[in-house]
């Protein structure tokens, strides 16, 4: 309901500049702060996971890219539920 049904023009460039750039910037800032305070890099960066509250920006990137692709399918709700069930049963899905 809150995204465009199809990618138009410079949407990918806007996603990168508007969402990915802040995600990378704040990840670097968090890691630098942690490194100066503790002398180590967090497990988030080692595991390629977003740091703390930055998970929202990563999920927003996937949503903005994936929603137009999902809406192009014949039964988007059924496909979404199938993907959710696969994620639910995956051992990689954690806290």
Buried (B, 14 or more C-beta within 10 A) or exposed (E): EEBEEEBEEEBEEEBBEEBBEEBEEBBEEBBEEBEEEEEEEBEBBEEEBBBEEBEEBBEBBEEBBBBBEBEEEEEEEEEBEEEEEEEEEEEEEEE
